[in-house]
Amino acid sequence: MSRRIEIELTSQRPDGSWTWRAAGAREPKGEMAGDLIAFAAKVGDELTVEAEFHMDGIEIIEAFEPKIKRPLPETLEILGSGRDQPLVTTQLVANRKGRDRDRDSGDRRGRQDRRGRGDRRDRDRQETRRDDDRPKAKRLRPARTHRQALIDSLPEEQKLVAEKMMRDGVASVEQALRDQRKKARDAAQAKQKAAKEAPEAEAKPEEAPESEAGAKPEEAPESEAKAKPPKQDAKEKKPSSDPADEFLAAAGKLLPRMRSAEWRDRVEAALAEIDDVDLRDLRSVVVASENGATDEETKAMAEDLRNKLTERVDREHAEWLAEVAATLADGRMVRALRLSSRPPKAGVPLPQDIVNRLTEAANAALASDTPPKRWITVLGAVAFSPVRRTVQPQGVPENPDKELLAEVTKLSERVPHIAALFGVEPTPPPRRSRRGAGAQAASRS
C-alpha cells in the first residue's frame, strides 16, 4: 500500500544515493536510490514522493519534481474620477392605477386560495402519515476515544494498519482476512490435487515397451536422478511476499485489540444514552460483548448495559401495551393494528382481551359496504399484525376495483383466507435482485 509524503533531503552519498527524513520532523527517515531523482536537487530540498510502507521500513518508489511558484500577474490600479458620489441611488416609481392594483390583488388572492387548499391537502397527508408511523429512535454514534488512544500507542509502521481499520471498520478487515484464508485453502487444495495427478502422468511412459522407449532399463534411474534436482531447487525458491498479505497479517495481529477498543467506545456511548438509543443498537452492543469485553472492567460494563437494557425493554413493553389499549379505545383501529405489529420485546404475545378487541374491530371494518380505499388501508394493517390469522371479514365488495385486487394479491401469502374470499390464490411477493452492478453489466452484454 503506497501513499504520497513530503520529505527533506539530508545528504548525498558518493554512490549517488540520498538520505532523507520527513519534512519538518525527525522521524521517519531512510534512504533512496539516486536514479529516482531525474531533476536537479540538493541537500535541504523538500520533495513529494510516492512511498510504500512495509513492516521493516519505508521504501521510496518515485520522486516528483517540486512545482515552481509562478510570479503574481501584473495588476492595474483603478484610480476613478476622484469625485465623491453616493454608492447607492434610489428612484421612486409613480403609483399605478387603482384598477390595475385591484386586479393584481385579486390574482394574488386567487393564487393564495389555491395554494392554501394545496397546503391543507399536504398537511392532511402529513398528519395521516405521522399518525401511522412512529418516530425514529436515535442511532448510536460512538466516539473514537479508545481507538485513537490505541493508535497513538502503536509503533509507526503499525499506525497505518490501525488507521485503515478504524476508517473502514473492523468488520471489513475481518472479511478480508476470511477471504485471504479461503484463498490460501483453495491454493493448498489445488496443490494437493496437482501432486496427486503428477505420479499418474509419470507412470504412463513407464508402461510403454522398451523398443519404443529407446533406452535401457538401467538408464532410467539416471534420467530420473537428473530430473530430481530441478524439482528440489523449485521447492527451495520462496515466493515473493505480497504487500496485501503483509497488511492482512499485521491486521490479524491488531484485530483483537482494535475490536476491544471499538466495543469500549460503543458501550460507553450506549450507557451515556441508554434511554434514547435504538434498541437494535443496544442489543448489538450486548451481543458484541462476548468478544469485546476482555477484562474485569469491560465485563462489568457489559453486565451493567445488559441490566439497563432489560429494564428499558420491560418499561417500554408496558407503555406499548397501554398505548395499544388507549388507541383502540379512541376508535383508531388502524393505528392500534400497526402499533401491535411493533412490540419492543420480541416473542411476547398480546393479552387475550386486546387480541379479541382488535379482531372484532378489524372484522367490522372489513365489510361489503366498506369503500375500496378503506379496505386497502385496513387490510395492509391487518396483514402485518399479530391478529392476521384470526380476522374474518364480514363481507367483501361485490365489484372490487383493480387497486384492491392488486393489494389482495400482494398480501395474499400473509392472509390467505382473506385472499380466498376474492378468488385469489396465495402468491409469494417478487424477490428483489441482489446482483451488483458488475453482474448486471455482464448480463446485459
C-alpha positions as CSV (number, residue, x, y, z in Angstrom):
1,M,0.0,0.0,0.0
2,S,1.6,3.3,-1.1
3,R,0.8,7.0,-0.4
4,R,2.5,10.3,-1.0
5,I,4.5,12.0,1.7
6,E,6.7,15.1,1.9
7,I,10.4,14.5,2.6
8,E,13.6,16.6,3.0
9,L,16.9,15.5,1.5
10,T,19.5,15.4,4.3
11,S,22.7,14.2,2.5
12,Q,24.0,12.7,-0.7
13,R,26.4,9.7,-0.7
14,P,29.3,9.1,-3.1
15,D,27.4,6.4,-4.9
16,G,24.6,8.8,-5.8
17,S,22.0,7.7,-3.2
18,W,20.3,10.1,-0.9
19,T,19.3,10.1,2.8
20,W,16.0,11.7,3.8
21,R,13.7,12.4,6.6
22,A,10.1,13.6,6.9
23,A,9.7,17.3,6.1
24,G,9.7,19.3,9.3
25,A,10.2,16.2,11.6
26,R,13.0,13.9,12.7
27,E,11.0,10.7,12.0
28,P,10.5,8.7,9.8
29,K,13.8,8.7,7.9
30,G,15.6,6.5,5.4
31,E,17.4,6.4,2.1
32,M,16.5,6.3,-1.5
33,A,18.2,5.5,-4.8
34,G,19.8,8.3,-6.8
35,D,18.2,7.4,-10.1
36,L,14.8,8.1,-8.7
37,I,15.6,11.9,-8.9
38,A,15.7,12.8,-12.5
39,F,15.9,16.5,-11.9
40,A,18.3,18.9,-10.2
41,A,18.2,18.6,-6.4
42,K,20.4,19.5,-3.5
43,V,20.6,18.9,0.2
44,G,17.7,20.6,2.0
45,D,15.2,20.4,-0.8
46,E,11.7,19.3,0.1
47,L,10.2,16.8,-2.4
48,T,6.9,15.0,-2.8
49,V,7.5,11.2,-3.1
50,E,5.5,8.0,-3.5
51,A,6.3,5.7,-0.7
52,E,5.4,2.1,0.2
53,F,5.1,1.2,3.9
54,H,6.3,-2.2,4.8
55,M,6.7,-3.9,8.1
56,D,10.5,-3.5,8.0
57,G,10.6,0.2,6.8
58,I,9.6,2.7,4.2
59,E,10.6,2.3,0.5
60,I,10.6,5.3,-1.9
61,I,9.4,4.2,-5.3
62,E,9.0,7.6,-7.1
63,A,10.0,11.2,-6.7
64,F,8.2,14.2,-8.2
65,E,9.8,17.5,-9.2
66,P,8.8,20.4,-7.0
67,K,6.4,22.9,-8.5
68,I,7.9,26.3,-9.4
69,K,5.9,29.1,-7.9
70,R,4.6,31.4,-10.5
71,P,5.0,35.1,-10.1
72,L,1.9,37.1,-9.4
73,P,0.5,38.7,-12.6
74,E,0.7,42.4,-13.1
75,T,-2.4,44.3,-12.0
76,L,-3.9,47.7,-13.0
77,E,-4.9,50.1,-10.3
78,I,-8.2,51.8,-10.7
79,L,-8.0,55.5,-9.7
80,G,-11.5,56.6,-10.5
81,S,-12.7,60.1,-11.2
82,G,-11.9,61.4,-7.7
83,R,-15.4,62.8,-7.2
84,D,-17.3,61.9,-4.1
85,Q,-20.6,60.3,-5.2
86,P,-23.2,58.1,-3.4
87,L,-22.6,54.4,-3.8
88,V,-26.4,53.6,-3.9
89,T,-29.1,55.6,-5.7
90,T,-32.8,55.2,-5.3
91,Q,-35.7,56.3,-7.6
92,L,-39.4,56.2,-6.6
93,V,-41.8,54.9,-9.2
94,A,-45.3,56.5,-9.6
95,N,-48.3,54.6,-8.3
96,R,-50.3,52.5,-10.8
97,K,-53.9,52.9,-11.5
98,G,-56.4,51.6,-9.0
99,R,-57.9,49.0,-11.3
100,D,-54.5,47.5,-12.0
101,R,-53.8,47.3,-8.3
102,D,-57.2,45.7,-7.7
103,R,-56.7,43.2,-10.5
104,D,-53.3,42.3,-9.2
105,S,-54.6,41.9,-5.7
106,G,-57.4,39.7,-6.9
107,D,-55.0,37.5,-8.8
108,R,-52.9,37.2,-5.7
109,R,-55.9,36.3,-3.6
110,G,-56.8,33.6,-6.0
111,R,-53.3,32.2,-6.1
112,Q,-53.2,32.3,-2.3
113,D,-56.5,30.5,-2.0
114,R,-55.4,27.7,-4.4
115,R,-52.0,27.5,-2.5
116,G,-53.9,27.3,0.7
117,R,-56.1,24.4,-0.5
118,G,-52.9,22.6,-1.7
119,D,-51.2,23.2,1.7
120,R,-54.2,21.8,3.5
121,R,-54.2,18.6,1.4
122,D,-50.4,18.2,2.0
123,R,-51.0,18.8,5.7
124,D,-53.7,16.2,5.9
125,R,-51.5,13.7,4.2
126,Q,-48.6,14.5,6.6
127,E,-50.9,14.1,9.6
128,T,-52.1,10.8,8.3
129,R,-48.5,9.6,7.7
130,R,-47.4,11.0,11.1
131,D,-50.4,9.2,12.8
132,D,-49.3,5.9,11.2
133,D,-45.6,6.0,11.6
134,R,-43.7,6.0,15.0
135,P,-40.8,8.5,15.4
136,K,-37.5,7.0,14.6
137,A,-35.2,6.2,17.5
138,K,-31.8,7.8,17.8
139,R,-29.0,5.8,16.4
140,L,-25.8,5.0,18.3
141,R,-23.0,7.4,17.4
142,P,-19.9,6.3,19.4
143,A,-16.8,8.4,19.8
144,R,-13.3,7.2,18.8
145,T,-11.6,7.8,22.1
146,H,-10.2,4.3,22.9
147,R,-9.5,3.5,19.3
148,Q,-7.5,6.7,18.8
149,A,-5.6,6.1,22.1
150,L,-4.7,2.6,20.8
151,I,-3.4,4.0,17.5
152,D,-1.3,6.6,19.3
153,S,0.4,3.9,21.4
154,L,1.4,1.8,18.4
155,P,4.7,1.9,16.5
156,E,4.8,4.0,13.4
157,E,4.7,1.0,11.0
158,Q,1.5,-0.3,12.6
159,K,-0.4,3.0,12.8
160,L,-1.3,2.9,9.1
161,V,-2.9,-0.5,9.5
162,A,-4.8,0.6,12.6
163,E,-6.0,3.8,10.9
164,K,-7.3,1.9,8.0
165,M,-9.2,-0.5,10.3
166,M,-10.7,2.5,12.1
167,R,-11.6,4.2,8.9
168,D,-13.1,1.2,7.0
169,G,-14.3,-0.7,10.1
170,V,-13.2,-3.8,11.9
171,A,-15.8,-5.9,10.0
172,S,-14.3,-5.1,6.6
173,V,-10.8,-6.2,7.8
174,E,-12.3,-9.4,9.3
175,Q,-14.0,-10.1,5.9
176,A,-10.6,-9.5,4.1
177,L,-8.9,-12.0,6.5
178,R,-11.6,-14.6,5.8
179,D,-11.2,-14.1,2.1
180,Q,-7.4,-14.5,2.4
181,R,-7.8,-17.7,4.4
182,K,-10.2,-19.1,1.8
183,K,-7.8,-18.2,-0.9
184,A,-5.0,-20.0,0.9
185,R,-7.2,-23.1,1.4
186,D,-8.1,-23.2,-2.3
187,A,-4.4,-22.8,-3.3
188,A,-3.5,-25.7,-0.9
189,Q,-6.2,-27.9,-2.3
190,A,-5.1,-27.2,-5.9
191,K,-1.5,-28.0,-5.0
192,Q,-2.6,-31.3,-3.4
193,K,-4.7,-32.1,-6.5
194,A,-1.7,-31.4,-8.8
195,A,0.6,-33.5,-6.6
196,K,-1.8,-36.5,-6.9
197,E,-2.1,-36.1,-10.7
198,A,1.7,-35.9,-11.2
199,P,2.5,-39.6,-10.3
200,E,-0.2,-40.8,-12.7
201,A,1.3,-38.7,-15.5
202,E,4.8,-40.0,-14.8
203,A,3.6,-43.6,-14.7
204,K,2.3,-43.6,-18.3
205,P,5.7,-43.5,-20.1
206,E,6.9,-46.4,-17.9
207,E,4.2,-48.7,-19.3
208,A,5.5,-48.2,-22.9
209,P,7.5,-51.1,-24.4
210,E,11.3,-51.0,-24.4
211,S,11.6,-50.8,-28.2
212,E,9.5,-47.5,-28.3
213,A,11.3,-46.1,-25.2
214,G,14.7,-46.4,-26.9
215,A,16.7,-46.7,-23.7
216,K,17.9,-49.5,-21.4
217,P,16.2,-50.2,-18.1
218,E,19.5,-49.3,-16.3
219,E,19.5,-45.8,-17.8
220,A,16.0,-44.9,-16.3
221,P,17.2,-44.3,-12.8
222,E,20.0,-42.0,-14.1
223,S,17.5,-39.9,-16.0
224,E,15.2,-39.7,-13.0
225,A,18.1,-38.7,-10.8
226,K,19.0,-35.9,-13.3
227,A,15.4,-34.7,-13.2
228,K,15.1,-34.5,-9.4
229,P,17.5,-31.6,-8.6
230,P,15.4,-29.0,-10.6
231,K,12.3,-30.1,-8.5
232,Q,14.2,-29.6,-5.3
233,D,15.5,-26.2,-6.5
234,A,12.0,-25.2,-7.3
235,K,10.9,-26.1,-3.8
236,E,13.7,-24.1,-2.3
237,K,12.6,-20.9,-4.0
238,K,10.3,-18.9,-1.9
239,P,7.6,-16.8,-3.5
240,S,8.0,-13.0,-3.0
241,S,5.8,-11.6,-0.3
242,D,2.7,-9.6,-1.4
243,P,2.2,-6.2,0.4
244,A,-1.5,-7.0,0.7
245,D,-0.6,-10.3,2.5
246,E,1.7,-8.4,4.8
247,F,-1.0,-5.8,5.6
248,L,-3.5,-8.5,6.4
249,A,-1.0,-10.3,8.6
250,A,-0.4,-7.1,10.6
251,A,-4.2,-6.5,10.7
252,G,-4.7,-10.0,12.1
253,K,-2.4,-9.3,15.0
254,L,-4.1,-6.0,15.8
255,L,-7.6,-7.3,15.3
256,P,-8.4,-8.4,18.9
257,R,-7.1,-5.1,20.4
258,M,-8.9,-3.0,17.8
259,R,-12.1,-4.9,18.3
260,S,-12.0,-4.4,22.1
261,A,-11.3,-0.7,21.7
262,E,-14.2,-0.3,19.3
263,W,-16.5,-2.1,21.6
264,R,-15.5,0.0,24.5
265,D,-16.3,3.2,22.5
266,R,-19.7,1.8,21.7
267,V,-20.6,0.6,25.2
268,E,-19.7,4.0,26.7
269,A,-21.9,5.8,24.2
270,A,-24.7,3.3,24.8
271,L,-24.5,3.7,28.6
272,A,-24.5,7.5,28.3
273,E,-27.7,7.5,26.2
274,I,-29.4,4.3,27.3
275,D,-32.9,5.8,27.3
276,D,-32.7,7.3,23.8
277,V,-30.7,5.0,21.6
278,D,-32.4,2.5,19.3
279,L,-33.0,-0.9,21.0
280,R,-31.4,-2.7,18.0
281,D,-28.1,-0.8,18.5
282,L,-28.2,-1.6,22.2
283,R,-28.8,-5.3,21.6
284,S,-25.9,-5.4,19.0
285,V,-23.5,-3.9,21.7
286,V,-24.6,-6.6,24.2
287,V,-24.1,-9.4,21.7
288,A,-20.6,-8.0,20.7
289,S,-19.6,-8.1,24.4
290,E,-18.6,-11.7,24.0
291,N,-15.6,-10.7,22.0
292,G,-15.1,-7.1,23.2
293,A,-15.2,-7.5,27.0
294,T,-11.8,-8.9,27.7
295,D,-11.0,-7.7,31.3
296,E,-12.9,-7.2,34.5
297,E,-13.7,-3.6,33.9
298,T,-15.3,-4.2,30.5
299,K,-17.1,-7.2,31.7
300,A,-18.7,-5.1,34.5
301,M,-19.7,-2.5,31.8
302,A,-21.3,-5.3,29.7
303,E,-23.3,-6.6,32.7
304,D,-24.4,-3.0,33.6
305,L,-25.6,-2.4,30.0
306,R,-27.4,-5.8,29.9
307,N,-29.3,-4.9,33.1
308,K,-30.3,-1.4,31.9
309,L,-31.4,-2.8,28.6
310,T,-33.7,-5.3,30.3
311,E,-35.2,-2.5,32.4
312,R,-35.8,-0.3,29.4
313,V,-37.4,-3.1,27.4
314,D,-39.7,-4.0,30.3
315,R,-40.7,-0.4,30.7
316,E,-41.3,0.2,27.0
317,H,-43.3,-3.0,26.7
318,A,-45.7,-1.9,29.4
319,E,-46.0,1.5,27.8
320,W,-46.6,-0.2,24.4
321,L,-49.5,-2.3,25.8
322,A,-51.1,0.8,27.4
323,E,-50.8,2.7,24.1
324,V,-52.4,-0.1,22.1
325,A,-55.3,-0.3,24.5
326,A,-55.7,3.5,24.6
327,T,-55.6,3.9,20.8
328,L,-58.1,1.1,20.4
329,A,-60.4,2.7,23.0
330,D,-60.3,6.0,21.0
331,G,-61.5,4.2,17.9
332,R,-58.2,4.4,16.0
333,M,-58.2,0.8,14.9
334,V,-55.7,1.1,12.1
335,R,-53.2,2.8,14.4
336,A,-53.7,0.1,17.0
337,L,-53.1,-2.7,14.5
338,R,-49.9,-1.1,13.3
339,L,-48.7,-0.5,16.9
340,S,-49.4,-4.1,17.7
341,S,-47.0,-5.3,14.9
342,R,-44.0,-3.5,16.5
343,P,-43.5,-4.8,20.1
344,P,-40.4,-3.7,22.0
345,K,-40.0,-7.2,23.4
346,A,-40.0,-9.8,20.7
347,G,-41.8,-13.1,21.2
348,V,-44.1,-11.8,24.0
349,P,-47.8,-12.3,22.9
350,L,-50.5,-9.7,23.3
351,P,-53.0,-10.1,26.2
352,Q,-56.1,-12.1,25.1
353,D,-58.5,-9.2,25.8
354,I,-56.6,-6.9,23.4
355,V,-56.4,-9.6,20.8
356,N,-60.2,-10.0,21.0
357,R,-60.9,-6.3,20.7
358,L,-58.5,-5.9,17.7
359,T,-60.1,-8.8,15.9
360,E,-63.7,-7.6,16.5
361,A,-62.7,-4.0,15.3
362,A,-61.0,-5.4,12.1
363,N,-63.9,-7.7,11.3
364,A,-66.4,-4.8,11.5
365,A,-64.1,-2.6,9.3
366,L,-63.8,-5.2,6.6
367,A,-67.4,-5.3,5.3
368,S,-69.1,-5.4,1.9
369,D,-70.1,-1.7,2.0
370,T,-66.6,-0.5,3.0
371,P,-65.0,1.7,0.4
372,P,-62.1,0.2,-1.5
373,K,-59.6,2.8,-0.2
374,R,-60.6,1.9,3.4
375,W,-60.4,-1.8,2.6
376,I,-56.8,-1.4,1.3
377,T,-55.7,0.6,4.4
378,V,-57.3,-1.9,6.9
379,L,-56.0,-4.9,5.0
380,G,-52.5,-3.6,5.0
381,A,-52.6,-3.1,8.8
382,V,-54.1,-6.5,9.4
383,A,-51.6,-8.3,7.2
384,F,-48.6,-7.4,9.5
385,S,-50.4,-7.5,12.8
386,P,-50.5,-10.5,15.3
387,V,-54.2,-11.0,14.7
388,R,-53.9,-11.6,10.9
389,R,-55.0,-15.2,11.2
390,T,-58.0,-14.6,13.4
391,V,-59.6,-11.7,11.4
392,Q,-62.7,-12.8,9.5
393,P,-64.2,-10.1,7.3
394,Q,-67.9,-9.6,7.5
395,G,-68.1,-9.3,3.7
396,V,-66.2,-8.3,0.5
397,P,-67.2,-5.7,-2.1
398,E,-69.2,-7.1,-5.0
399,N,-67.2,-5.4,-7.7
400,P,-63.7,-4.7,-6.3
401,D,-61.5,-2.4,-8.3
402,K,-58.0,-3.1,-9.7
403,E,-56.2,-1.4,-6.8
404,L,-58.0,-3.5,-4.2
405,L,-57.3,-6.7,-6.1
406,A,-53.7,-5.8,-6.6
407,E,-53.3,-5.2,-2.8
408,V,-55.1,-8.5,-2.0
409,T,-52.7,-10.3,-4.4
410,K,-49.6,-8.7,-2.9
411,L,-50.7,-9.6,0.7
412,S,-52.2,-13.0,-0.2
413,E,-49.4,-15.0,1.3
414,R,-49.9,-13.3,4.7
415,V,-53.7,-13.5,4.8
416,P,-54.6,-16.5,2.5
417,H,-58.1,-16.9,4.0
418,I,-59.0,-13.3,3.1
419,A,-57.5,-13.7,-0.4
420,A,-59.6,-16.8,-0.9
421,L,-62.8,-14.6,-0.5
422,F,-61.7,-12.7,-3.6
423,G,-60.8,-15.8,-5.5
424,V,-57.1,-15.1,-5.3
425,E,-54.6,-17.9,-4.6
426,P,-51.6,-17.1,-2.3
427,T,-48.6,-16.0,-4.3
428,P,-45.2,-15.1,-2.8
429,P,-44.0,-11.5,-3.4
430,P,-41.4,-11.0,-6.1
431,R,-37.9,-11.3,-4.9
432,R,-35.6,-8.3,-5.1
433,S,-32.5,-8.7,-7.2
434,R,-29.3,-8.7,-5.2
435,R,-26.9,-8.7,-8.1
436,G,-24.3,-5.9,-8.2
437,A,-23.6,-3.5,-11.0
438,G,-20.9,-5.8,-12.4
439,A,-23.3,-8.8,-12.7
440,Q,-26.0,-6.6,-14.3
441,A,-23.5,-5.2,-16.8
442,A,-22.4,-8.8,-17.7
443,S,-25.9,-9.9,-18.1
444,R,-26.7,-7.0,-20.5
445,S,-23.6,-7.7,-22.5
